[in-house]
Amino acid sequence: MSDLTERLRGRGRRMTSQRRVVAEVLDGEHVHLTADEVHVRAAERLPEISRATVYNTLGELVALGEVVEVSVHGRAKRYDPNAHHPHQHLVCSGCGLIRDVHPTGDPLVGLPAEERFGYTVSEAEVTYRGLCPSCASGTPHA
């Protein structure tokens, strides 16, 4: 579960109403919202929040390392507040739903020395792709 609001307070960041509402919208497990989705949800709580403020706040949170941008080929960037909890992503090839997953084992071990081309590899990002149960069954999402 994300603890974004508490992490920002712990950094001594001034919690403006805009920053607070964006952090609250992003808080939770398996949260991977687009900037537009963040704006819609934030505006439900704080109607005067502008799209530009949401984009600027998301950019600030990414720069601080408190939120991670997740890019899925052919889709809008999504924002993941679980920046401090190691995980990988499982992406539905149909609807784009993203879930956090925690595979066992070290993905760096799977890269043989001859495939590292002299790099000192410090991290690996693995994205699993498939169809979510709704897309696989052809039923609409709930």
N, C-alpha and C positions, 0 to 999 in steps of 0.2 A: 504494500500500500504506500502511496506517496505521502510524504510529510513536507511538501513544498512550503506551505505557509509557515510552519515552524522553522524550517531551514532558513527562510528569508528573515524571519525575526531574529534568529540566531546570528545572522550575518550583520545585524544592526541596520538592515535596510528599513528606510522609512516606509511604513505601510499605508500608502495613500489608499483611498477608497478604490481607485482603479486597479492598483497593483493587488490589493487584497482580493477583489472580486475575480480577477483573472486567475490568481493562485487557487482560489476556492473552486472555480470551474474546472481547473486542471487536476484537482486533488482526487485521488482514488486509484484503484487497481485497474489495469488494462485500459487506461485513458490514452487515447491517441487521436486527438481532435485536430481538425484543420483550423487555421486562423479564423475562417468565416464561422465555423461552428463555435469556436470560443467566443467570438463577438456576439452571436445570437444568444448564447446562454448567459453571457455577462450582461447583455442589455436587458434580459429578463429580471436581473437583480439590481442593475444600476442603469436605468434607461438612458441617461445622458452620456454613457461611455461611447466614444467614437471608434470607428473601425481603425483609424490611424493610431489611436492610443493602444488598442489591443495589439496591433502589429508591432508597435514600438516596445511595448511591454514584453511581448514574446521574444523579440530580438534581444532585449536586455537580459531576460532569463536564460536564453541560449548562451550569450556572451559570458554570463556568470558561471555557466556550467551547471545550472540548476534545472534546466530542461534540455532535452535532446531533440533535435530535428530528425524525424524519420522520413526518409524519402522512399517511396514505393514507385517503381517505374510506371510512368504514365498517369500518375495521380498527384493530387495536391500534397504538399508537405504536411506532415502531422507532427504534433508536439507531445512528447512523452516526459512526464514529470518524474519518472522513476530513474533519474540520472545517477543516483547513488546506490542503486540496487542492481547488481550484475544480472543481466538477462539477455536473451535473444528474442527475435520476433517470429511469429507464425502469421502469415498473411494469406487471406483468402484471395485466390486469383479471380474469383467471380465478382464479389462485392467490395473487396478491399478492406474488410474487417481485419484488425490487427490485434493479436493477443500476445501478452508477454509469456515466454516460456523459459524454463530453467533446465536445459539439458545437462546431463552428467558428463563429466570428462572435460578435458582441456582442448579446445579447438586448435590451439597452437601445436599440439602434439601431432595432429593429423597432417601438418605441412612438413614434408621431408626436407632435410637440409639442402638437397640439390635443387629444390623448388624455391628456396629462399633467396637465391641469387645474391648472396652476400649481405642481405638485409639483416638488421637486428630487429626482429619482429617483437613488438610490445603488446599488441592486442589483435583480436580477430572479431569481425562482425559476421555472424551467420544469420541468414534469413531463410526460414522454412516456408515453403509455398504449398498450397493445396486448396481444397474447397471446404468451406465451413459446412456444418450440417444442413443449414437452410439452402445454400446454393447446390449442394450435392443432391438434395432431395427435390429441388425445384419448388420448394415452398417459400412463400414470402417471409421476410424477416419480421420478427415480433416487435 
